[in-house]
Amino acid sequence: MRGLAVVTGGLLLIGGTVLVVVADQQRVDSLAEARAAVVRAEAQLDATRDANYLLAEQLTALRAVIAEQETQLADTTGFLP
């Protein structure tokens, strides 16, 4: 009976160790996936930021053209070219 208890205890110990190792490996895998997702999000954010800067430059140029055209339209005397 004592031998059965030792074998059962040993199996429980080994099973518990396996569970801890598997859980730790899953945690490590989850962390790696999260880090990869963060890297992808940062890359996408950088690309979006660059595109926004280009669009902002174009918008500024268009606003300048619109302001010039509004000035020409507002001239009721006809002296502006």
Secondary structure, DSSP 8 states (H G I E B T S, - for coil): -HHHHHHHHHHHHHHHHHHHHHHHHHHHHHHHHHHHHHHHHHHHHHHHHHHHHHHHHHHHHHHHHHHHHHHHHH--SS---
